[in-house]
Amino acid sequence: MAIEYNYLIIGAGPVGLAHIKALKLAGIPFEAVDAADDLGGNWHHGVYETAHIISPRGLMEYSDYPMPASYPEFPSGKQLLSYYNEYAAHFGLREHITFNKKVEFVYPAEKNIWQVKYVDGEIKFYKGVLVCNGHHWDKRNPVFEGANSFNGMIIHSKDYKSPDQLKGKHVIVVGAGNSACDVASEAARVGASSYMSIRSSAWFLPKLVAGYPLSHFSKNWLPPYFQKMMLKLGLRITVGDLTRYGLPKPDHDVLTKHPTIGTEALHYIKHGKLTPKPGIKRLLGDEVEFTDGSKVKSDLIVTATGFHLSYPFLPKELHRTDGAFAQVYGRSMLADYKGLYLIGWEQVRGGVGACVPIGADVLVALFNMQDKLNVPIGSVLKEAGYEIPKSHLIGMFDLLDQLKRMKKKIPKLLKIGKVMDKKHLDFQNKVIPFPQSKNNSFAELIVN
């Protein structure tokens, strides 16, 4: 008798929760684990206490579960975490999640089964693995000349939790993104001094225009080139030339990189409470020297320099990333392996809430297609002309449109897959030896 295996969902953050719900409603057997002690992902363990979302609630809420009407236009991090807990309670998701369960290895075993070892030593086998481990945890830390001689502290923005860490300190924040501007603005309020070290600037977009969130003016029926043109015109009026703030002029077109949403930092620059500086050249005791030769006193450096896209539990052969994006087809799949899905690595301009439930439903439909095929879905998508993405950034309307188009094409994709099956009647994932598993081989554990 054939042995049935469940799917495994790694991560119970916003993306993981939507997929837990989708598999539950579809009646697909699964297990879900999270290394943390509760759900919510970065909103549970990663954000500072004063954080607010940069997208309005209407774009951050799940399309199948609205946020409370009492929430403000831009809810706080605490409110967002409460919302995810309410979502989990409404759909009965918590009972399916095992917390404090950290994955150590995920390797392809025989017969297209995935072998998973947990940090507590348990080894289990799964039909497929949905990786929803987030992309705001593996800190990207710059290396500074003279760091060993620096008398102050150096922390990453993920380690910043409260304004109390900044009170009375001479603070330098490295970066110009949303977290960098939040921390630098907080330091401008409570610190002894506040500086922003910026090697290359970002576009600063206002959160509100005429009392509406900026996203209110983004319409899917307007051509992208026209929206970009109008955005640039609006920025000339509302923000102006960034060099007037002492900031470098952006070296890229608007929306080709992640913009900074909010102008609070610009406010403090003009009030003399926050000073822009170029890149850091070296650290000298209690001073920091910048590339323009200027020096300032500092006892705290906060590096808001982003995160690596990281899957430390995968073998190097399957850790297929290029900077901030995964080398996958159809947003999550490899062409030469079936049963592995890298999900949620994209950063959606506008808001992710409407996209995630739809994306999860499309993936469930692809699971059903995979059950009818020998070859991996990723290889079918590649054959059908889908390409590996060239960026981790995507517009919300673009993503929704792509997901809907993919779902409509499933019957056609199935036909392509059936033709491919004739050439690969017995497709098998290439087995990669499991680390430290001499006494825990796939065959031995099946027998036992």
BELQUI-V991749 format. One record per helix or strand of 3 or more residues. SS is the DSSP state (alpha for helix, beta for strand). FROM is the first residue (numbers start at 1). TO is the last residue. Records with the same first field share a line. If there is no record, write none. Layout:
SS: FROM-TO / FROM-TO
This chain:
beta: 7-10 / 30-33 / 103-108 / 114-118 / 123-126 / 128-131 / 153-156 / 170-174 / 193-197 / 275-277 / 280-284 / 287-290 / 295-297 / 300-303 / 340-342 / 347-349 / 393-395
alpha: 14-26 / 42-45 / 57-60 / 77-91 / 94-96 / 110-112 / 147-149 / 157-159 / 163-165 / 178-190 / 214-217 / 224-238 / 242-245 / 264-270 / 353-370 / 377-383 / 396-408 / 410-421 / 442-447
